[in-house]
Structure formats: C-alpha cells, structure tokens
Amino acid sequence: MSAGEVLGSTYRELASVFAQCSGIARKDLAAAETTRAALVEQYAVRAVNLLAFANDKGFFTKPERVADLRTDDRLQPIMDRDDFKKFQLELEKTVSARASSTNQAK
C-alpha cells in the first residue's frame, strides 16, 4: 500500500459518517424544506458511494462485514434507500456465491 492510498475500512467509516449526516439533515427543521431534502439526498448518495469504494478496496470480502450492513445503527438513515438495498443485496449474493464455491472445493 502506498502512503496516499485509502483503506477500505476508511471508506466504510466515512460512509457511516455521511449516513449520519443524512439523518441529521433530515431532522434540521431550521433549514428550508428544499435545502434539507437536497442535503439528505447528497449525504445519502455519498454514503452509498463510499460503501462501494470500500468494496472496491476489498473490505467486504468477509461475510460478517456484509452482515454488519444490516445491523449497524450508524447506517440506519440510509437503510431504506433503494441504492443501499441494491448494494447490500449484491454483496450478499457475492459472499454467498464465494462461500458456496469454497464449500464445493473442499
């Protein structure tokens, strides 16, 4: 790993931060509704993109890390999003296929 390379775990943690920002923005009644909605969307999209970056770096190769996506309270603000659900489902399929091929090789 080079000095400037970002780890998958860092992307995963940043995704949690942006998911939390999305939830906080949703509750910010001081902001105009259109501003609030735009911020919620911006933060949520960024959170899902950061999860994809973590995956690209090999972070989600362990089944427990994929399972954590279902239970991590920090991701709660984005769990109902279609893009998050799609990402999660694709990861689960990949991990399941990997486990199946590993079991067949034994």
N, C-alpha and C positions, 0 to 999 in steps of 0.2 A: 504494500500500500504506500502510495506517495504521500508526502506531507500535506498536500492540499486536497486529498481525496476524502469525501464524506462517507462515513459508515452507514450501513443500512439501519442500524439501531438509532442513529441520529435522526434520519428521516422519519423513522417510526415515532420518536419522541416529539419531533416538530409537528407531525400530523396530529398528535394528541393536543398540542398547544393550539393549533388552528381550529380543531374541532371545538375546543373550549371557547375560543374567541367567537366562533359562530353562535354558540349558545348564549354567551354574554351579550352579543349584539342583538339577538332576538329579544332579550329582556330589556333593552335600553329604550325605555319609553320617552326619554328626553330627545331622542333623535326622531326626525321626520320618518313617517312610515316607509316612504320610498328609499330613503337613505338606509334605514335599518334593514330592509329587505335586501338591498344590494350588498350590504356588508355581510349579512348572514350567508348569502349565496357565495360571495367572494371567498370568505373564510372556509366554507364547507368544501368548495371545489378544490381549494388549495390543500386542504387536509387529505382528500381522496388522492390527489396527485402525489402528495408526499408519501402516502402509503404505497403507491405504485413505484415510486423511486426506491423505497425500502425493498420492495420485492425485486426490482431490477438489480439491487445490490446483494440479493440472496438472503435477505433477512427472514423471509417466510418459508424456509426450507424445512423447519421443524414444525410438526403438527400442533404442538402446544402454542406456538406463536400465532398460528392461524386461528386456533380455538379462542385465543385471548381476544380476538376482534369481537367476539360475541359478548364478552363479559367485562371488558374494560370500560368502566364508568366514564372515563375521560373522553371516550368516543361517542357517548350517548347522544350528543347533539346532532350527529350525522348518521346515526344508525338507521333512520327511516328513509334515507335518501336512496333513490334507485341506483345511482352510480356506486354508492358504497355497497349496497346489497349485491350488485353485479360483480364487483371486485371481490367481495368476500366469497361468493359462490364459485367463481373461477379458481380462487386459491384453494378452496375446499376440494374441488374436483381434481386439481393438480396434485395435492397432497394425497388424496385417496388413490389416485392412479399410481403415484410413486410407491405408496405402501403396498398396493396390490402387486406391482411388478417386483418389488423386493421380496414379498412372500412367495411368489411363484419361482423366483430364482433360488430359493432355499431348498 
